Amino acid sequence: MGAIIVLTPVMAAAWPVVSASVLGAAAALGFAQGAGARTEAARATCVDLEVAGARAVTDDLSADQHLSFARDGVTVTFGRDARGECGVRVIGTGKSREELGAIGTEFAEQVVQQYAYHRLMEELGRQNFAVVSQEMGEDRTIHVQVRRFV
C-alpha cells in the first residue's frame, strides 16, 4: 500500500521555524548572513518580488521582521515590510533587474520548500511516522518515504 502526499505550505509557524527555513535556503545557495550583507545603495539596482506561498511562511512574523543575506555583491532580504506584507527584496550592483529577479525567485522558492519540509517533518513526528528514506531529485523535488506501525 502506498500514498503520495503533495505538500504545500498552508500552516503558519513561529519565527524559529521560518528562521531555520530561511537560514537553510541561504546556506544551500551560498549566501552569508549578517552585517556584511549590505550593498552600496547609490549604485545598486533594487527588485521587490512577490513570493508565491510565502504568506503561509510569514503569517506569524511581525511587521518589519526580516533577514538579509549576501553573495557576490547581491543582498537578498526576506521578511515582512512595515505594512506586514511578505516579500523578497534583491539589491545588487553589476546585474540586471532580470538577473536579480531570478536570484530572488530562486532564494524564495528554496525558503518555501525548506519551510514546507520542516513542517512536514514536525507533523510526521507528531503523527508517529518513521522516515524510511529521503532523496532530492535533480529538479530539487524532495521525496520522503515514511512508515507508521499501528
C-alpha positions as CSV (number, residue, x, y, z in Angstrom):
1,M,0.0,0.0,0.0
2,G,1.4,3.4,-0.9
3,A,0.4,7.0,-0.8
4,I,1.6,10.2,-2.5
5,I,1.5,13.4,-0.5
6,V,1.7,16.7,-2.2
7,L,2.6,19.2,0.5
8,T,2.0,22.9,0.1
9,P,2.8,25.3,3.0
10,V,-0.6,26.2,4.3
11,M,0.2,26.2,8.1
12,A,1.8,29.1,9.9
13,A,4.7,28.6,12.2
14,A,6.6,30.6,14.7
15,W,9.7,32.6,13.8
16,P,12.1,29.9,14.8
17,V,10.8,27.6,12.0
18,V,10.7,30.4,9.5
19,S,14.2,31.5,10.5
20,A,15.5,27.9,10.2
21,S,14.0,27.7,6.7
22,V,15.5,31.0,5.6
23,L,18.9,30.1,7.0
24,G,18.8,26.7,5.4
25,A,17.9,28.1,2.0
26,A,20.5,30.8,2.2
27,A,23.3,28.3,3.1
28,A,22.2,26.0,0.3
29,L,22.5,28.9,-2.2
30,G,25.9,30.1,-0.8
31,F,24.6,33.3,0.9
32,A,26.1,34.6,4.1
33,Q,24.1,36.3,6.8
34,G,25.0,39.3,8.9
35,A,26.3,42.8,8.9
36,G,28.3,42.2,5.8
37,A,25.0,41.6,3.9
38,R,24.8,45.2,2.7
39,T,25.2,46.5,-0.8
40,E,26.2,50.1,-1.7
41,A,22.8,51.8,-2.2
42,A,23.9,54.6,-4.5
43,R,24.9,52.3,-7.4
44,A,22.6,49.4,-6.7
45,T,19.6,48.0,-8.6
46,C,16.7,47.0,-6.4
47,V,14.0,44.5,-7.2
48,D,11.0,43.7,-5.0
49,L,9.3,40.3,-5.5
50,E,6.0,38.8,-4.6
51,V,6.5,35.3,-3.3
52,A,4.0,32.5,-4.1
53,G,3.4,30.5,-0.9
54,A,5.2,32.9,1.3
55,R,2.1,34.1,3.1
56,A,2.0,30.8,5.0
57,V,5.7,31.0,5.8
58,T,5.4,34.5,7.3
59,D,2.0,34.6,8.9
60,D,3.4,34.7,12.4
61,L,6.1,37.3,11.7
62,S,5.6,40.8,12.9
63,A,5.9,43.8,10.6
64,D,9.5,44.8,9.8
65,Q,10.9,41.4,10.7
66,H,13.4,40.2,8.1
67,L,16.8,38.6,7.5
68,S,19.4,39.7,4.9
69,F,22.0,37.6,3.1
70,A,24.7,38.5,0.7
71,R,26.6,36.7,-2.1
72,D,28.7,38.1,-4.9
73,G,27.6,41.7,-4.5
74,V,23.9,40.8,-4.2
75,T,21.9,41.2,-1.0
76,V,18.6,39.3,-0.6
77,T,16.2,40.3,2.2
78,F,13.4,38.0,3.1
79,G,10.6,39.0,5.5
80,R,7.7,41.4,6.1
81,D,7.6,45.1,5.5
82,A,6.1,47.8,7.7
83,R,2.7,47.1,6.3
84,G,3.0,43.4,7.2
85,E,3.3,42.3,3.5
86,C,5.7,39.4,2.8
87,G,8.3,39.8,0.1
88,V,11.8,39.4,-1.1
89,R,14.0,42.4,-1.9
90,V,17.0,41.9,-4.0
91,I,19.7,44.6,-4.2
92,G,22.8,44.3,-6.3
93,T,25.4,46.0,-8.4
94,G,26.5,44.9,-11.9
95,K,23.4,42.7,-12.5
96,S,20.3,43.4,-14.5
97,R,16.8,43.6,-12.9
98,E,16.1,40.2,-14.6
99,E,19.2,38.6,-13.1
100,L,18.4,40.0,-9.7
101,G,14.8,38.8,-10.0
102,A,16.0,35.3,-10.9
103,I,18.3,35.2,-7.9
104,G,15.5,36.4,-5.6
105,T,13.0,33.9,-7.0
106,E,15.4,31.0,-6.6
107,F,16.0,32.1,-3.0
108,A,12.3,32.5,-2.2
109,E,11.4,29.1,-3.7
110,Q,14.1,27.5,-1.6
111,V,12.8,29.2,1.6
112,V,9.2,28.0,0.9
113,Q,10.5,24.5,0.2
114,Q,12.6,24.4,3.3
115,Y,9.7,25.7,5.4
116,A,7.3,23.0,4.0
117,Y,10.0,20.3,4.6
118,H,10.5,21.4,8.2
119,R,6.7,21.5,8.8
120,L,6.3,18.1,7.2
121,M,9.0,16.5,9.4
122,E,7.4,18.0,12.5
123,E,4.0,16.7,11.6
124,L,5.3,13.3,10.7
125,G,7.0,13.1,14.1
126,R,3.8,14.2,15.9
127,Q,1.8,11.5,14.0
128,N,4.4,8.8,14.9
129,F,5.6,8.2,11.4
130,A,9.1,6.9,10.8
131,V,11.1,8.3,7.8
132,V,12.3,5.3,5.8
133,S,14.1,7.3,3.1
134,Q,14.6,10.8,1.8
135,E,16.1,11.9,-1.5
136,M,16.3,15.0,-3.6
137,G,15.7,14.8,-7.3
138,E,17.6,16.6,-10.0
139,D,14.7,19.1,-10.2
140,R,15.2,19.7,-6.4
141,T,12.0,17.8,-5.6
142,I,12.2,16.2,-2.2
143,H,10.9,12.6,-1.9
144,V,10.2,11.3,1.6
145,Q,9.1,7.7,2.2
146,V,7.5,7.1,5.6
147,R,6.1,4.2,7.5
148,R,3.8,4.0,10.5
149,F,3.2,0.9,12.6
150,V,-0.2,0.8,14.1
